[in-house]
Amino acid sequence: HLKRMVDRIRRFQVLNSQIFAVLNKYMKSGDSDSTSVEHVRCFPPPIHPSLAHTQQHYHAPEYLRQMNHQ
């Protein structure tokens, strides 16, 4: 059983290295766009229905930064 497990692990290692080689190839080919800015939106975390009755507030990071700099 050990030999089969080792063979399986080796096959996955080879497969993973091939996958990462392809990903790296395509990620590096797009480096000309490295000046572009990635936009990320922040959403409030989900609130479990059992906690919905309590007053919970979510503040966007921009709001918190403004509050900290005042």
Buried (B, 14 or more C-beta within 10 A) or exposed (E): EEEEEEEEEEEEEEEEEEEEEEEEEEEEEEEEEEEEEEEEEEEEEEEEEEEEEEEEEEEEEEEEEEEEEE
